[in-house]
């Protein structure tokens, strides 16, 4: 492999602010933010919108968002007589 062409692979903390959940893993993600982790060391921090702590597939909580009434319109149109 050629030198200095690959991104740095290092420990990074990913934080899901909506679920108040964070985990430490290794990544090449770039960020300017840092956080002090439980072990007392400082690591780069990446905030994410969805993680396994908040995604419905992993939590088992389903949310159906139907603001336009599309489901009801479909059911009325294709209702069996």
PyMOL commands that set and color helices and strands:
alter all, ss='L'
color gray80, all
select helices_A, chain A and resi 56-59+70-77
alter helices_A, ss='H'
color red, helices_A
select strands_A, chain A and resi 10-16+21-27+34-36+42-48
alter strands_A, ss='S'
color yellow, strands_A
deselect
rebuild
show_as cartoon
